[in-house]
Amino acid sequence: MFVRDMGHSWKIVLQPDHGELAGQLAAAWGGDAVGTPRNQRSLQVAARRHDDGWAVWEREPTINGDGTAKPTAFLEVDVPAHLAFYRACIAAVAEQDAYAGLLVSMHGSGI
């Protein structure tokens, strides 16, 4: 989840919600920059589903252990858990669309 301190509260955006918006942006983007129509569909799938692996963790998120009671943001999750989310997501997306799975894999390796 994305976490923003608003002073008196926290603004939270769940990873799958962020992915849905990314998918909508990819669908609106279109054009030759993406390549063939097949690649355009794969890009939309990858954009929409690239953070699906977080859905289970976000049902019961943790609180940051620094004493602030701040919800744990996605970049603060420990590496083994982070890798598990992305591996599961990559496998699921690749099962739906191999090229989309490759794109999600590249995204995961970049993080």
Secondary structure, 3 states (H helix, E strand, C coil): CEEEECCCCEEEECHHHHHHHHHHHHHHHCCHHHCCHHHHHHHHHHHHHCCHHHHHHHHCCCECCCCCCCECCHHHCCHHHHHHHHHHHHHHHHHHCHHHHHHHHHHHHHC
